[in-house]
Amino acid sequence: MTVRLTLVCAAAPVGREVRFGDVPLDERSLRQVGTAAGSLRTTGTPYVAPSQRCRQTALALGWGEVAVEPALRDLDLGCWQGRTPEELAAEDPAAFMAWMTDPEAAPHGGESVSDLCRRVTAWMDALADDAGRVHAVAEQAVVRAAVLSVLAAPLQSFWRVDVPPTAAVEFTGRAGRWHLRMGGIPQQEVGDGP
């Protein structure tokens, strides 16, 4: 049986300064997610990363009961938690640049991009072949890692994968062999339209 995995990138606060860490969603971002509620119907119990913003995104999507999955947690940024990229680049440009260019680097004392990619790949490969349709709200870094894993892309490509908030990325696979699945333009039924 083929597993159909849909990873939904967590929503992000609208108009706020970007900070590393779990930042709760504001009312505006929750309303934006709410407009998509019902468009991603789930079967079974969907997964959600442990962060507040992932749980809020799932709730705003109308998912109700979810299973918290630690493997979908964000990249552990150690002592950089709560800081902005601009602060870090100004304070220690060499360390920040190393982190942005070397997938093995973890100058913050947390997890490297390489570590994250291994964690996400292991989770995907552990999904049962008979899991059917699987939905999850995950952190942006997790969705990036999944794309790299499926495409067997170089880990240096991590920062080149643009995953906007609330993007849904689909994968199909079985027995540890995955494919990226692109969506098409929604088709109108015959007789629909103007």
C-alpha positions in Angstrom: 0.0 0.0 0.0 1.2 3.5 -0.7 1.5 6.0 2.1 0.3 9.5 1.2 1.9 12.0 3.5 0.8 15.7 3.6 3.0 18.0 5.7 1.4 21.4 6.4 3.9 24.1 7.4 2.8 25.8 10.6 1.3 29.3 10.3 3.5 32.3 11.3 2.5 35.4 13.2 1.7 38.2 10.7 3.8 41.3 10.7 6.0 40.3 13.6 9.8 40.3 13.9 11.2 36.9 13.1 12.6 35.2 16.3 13.9 31.7 16.7 11.7 29.7 18.9 8.0 28.9 19.5 6.2 32.1 19.0 2.4 31.9 19.4 0.1 32.9 16.5 -1.7 36.2 16.6 -5.4 36.6 15.8 -4.8 37.7 12.2 -2.7 34.5 11.4 -5.3 32.3 13.0 -8.0 33.9 10.9 -6.0 33.3 7.7 -5.5 29.6 8.6 -9.2 29.4 9.4 -10.1 30.3 5.8 -8.4 27.0 4.8 -10.3 24.9 7.4 -12.0 22.0 5.8 -9.8 22.1 2.7 -7.4 19.4 4.1 -9.7 16.7 5.3 -7.9 14.1 7.4 -8.5 10.5 8.1 -7.4 9.0 11.3 -5.6 11.1 13.8 -3.2 13.7 12.3 0.2 14.4 13.7 1.3 17.8 15.0 4.7 19.0 16.1 4.9 19.9 19.9 5.1 23.7 19.4 2.3 26.0 20.3 2.1 27.4 16.8 1.8 23.9 15.3 -1.0 23.0 17.7 -2.7 26.3 17.0 -2.4 25.8 13.3 -4.0 22.3 13.5 -6.8 23.6 15.7 -7.5 26.5 13.3 -7.6 23.9 10.4 -10.4 22.2 12.4 -8.4 19.0 13.0 -9.6 18.5 16.6 -7.9 15.5 18.1 -4.2 15.3 17.1 -1.2 13.2 18.1 1.8 15.2 19.2 4.9 13.8 17.4 8.3 14.9 18.9 10.1 14.0 15.6 8.4 16.9 13.9 9.7 19.4 16.4 11.7 22.4 15.1 15.4 22.6 14.8 17.0 22.8 18.2 18.8 26.2 18.2 20.3 25.9 21.6 21.4 29.3 23.0 20.0 31.1 19.9 16.4 30.5 21.0 14.4 33.7 21.3 17.0 35.7 19.2 16.5 37.3 15.8 18.7 36.4 12.8 19.8 40.0 12.6 21.0 40.0 16.2 23.0 36.8 15.7 24.5 38.0 12.4 25.7 41.2 14.0 27.0 39.6 17.2 28.9 36.7 15.6 28.8 36.8 11.8 31.3 33.9 11.4 29.2 31.6 13.5 26.0 32.6 11.8 27.5 32.2 8.3 28.9 28.8 9.3 25.4 27.7 10.3 23.9 29.0 7.1 26.5 27.3 4.8 27.6 24.1 6.6 24.9 21.5 7.3 27.1 20.0 10.1 27.6 23.2 12.0 25.8 23.9 15.3 27.5 26.9 16.8 24.4 27.5 18.9 25.0 24.2 20.8 21.8 22.7 19.5 21.1 20.5 16.5 22.7 20.8 13.1 20.7 20.9 9.8 22.2 17.4 9.1 20.9 16.1 12.5 17.5 17.5 11.7 17.4 15.9 8.2 18.3 12.5 9.7 15.6 12.8 12.3 12.9 13.7 9.8 14.0 11.0 7.3 13.9 8.4 10.1 10.3 9.4 11.1 9.1 9.3 7.5 10.7 5.9 6.9 9.2 4.5 10.1 5.6 5.2 8.9 3.8 1.9 8.4 3.3 0.8 4.8 -0.4 0.5 5.5 -0.7 4.0 7.1 -2.7 5.2 4.1 -3.2 9.0 4.3 -1.2 10.7 6.9 -1.4 14.5 7.7 0.8 16.5 9.9 1.4 20.1 10.9 5.1 20.6 11.2 7.7 23.3 11.5 9.1 25.0 8.4 12.6 23.4 8.9 11.0 19.9 9.1 9.2 20.4 5.8 12.4 21.6 4.2 14.2 18.5 5.6 11.5 16.2 4.2 11.9 17.7 0.7 15.6 17.3 0.8 15.3 13.7 2.0 12.8 12.7 -0.7 14.8 14.3 -3.5 18.2 13.1 -2.1 19.3 16.7 -2.5 22.5 18.0 -1.0 22.0 19.2 2.5 23.6 22.5 1.5 20.3 23.1 -0.4 18.4 23.4 2.9 18.2 27.2 2.9 17.1 27.2 -0.8 13.9 25.5 -0.1 11.2 28.1 0.4 8.3 26.8 2.5 5.8 29.6 3.2 3.6 29.4 6.2 0.6 27.0 5.8 2.1 25.5 2.6 1.0 21.9 2.1 3.6 19.6 0.7 2.7 16.1 -0.4 4.7 12.9 -0.6 3.9 9.4 -1.6 5.9 6.3 -0.7 6.3 2.8 0.7 9.2 0.8 2.1 11.3 3.9 2.7 11.1 5.0 -1.0 9.5 8.4 -1.2 8.3 10.7 -4.0 7.4 14.4 -4.0 3.9 14.9 -5.3 3.0 18.2 -7.0 -0.6 19.4 -7.0 -2.5 20.5 -10.0 -4.9 23.4 -10.8 -8.3 22.5 -9.3 -10.6 21.4 -12.2 -14.2 22.6 -12.5 -16.9 20.0 -12.9 -18.7 20.0 -16.2 -21.5 22.6 -15.9 -19.7 24.5 -13.2 -18.6 28.1 -13.7 -20.0 31.2 -15.3 
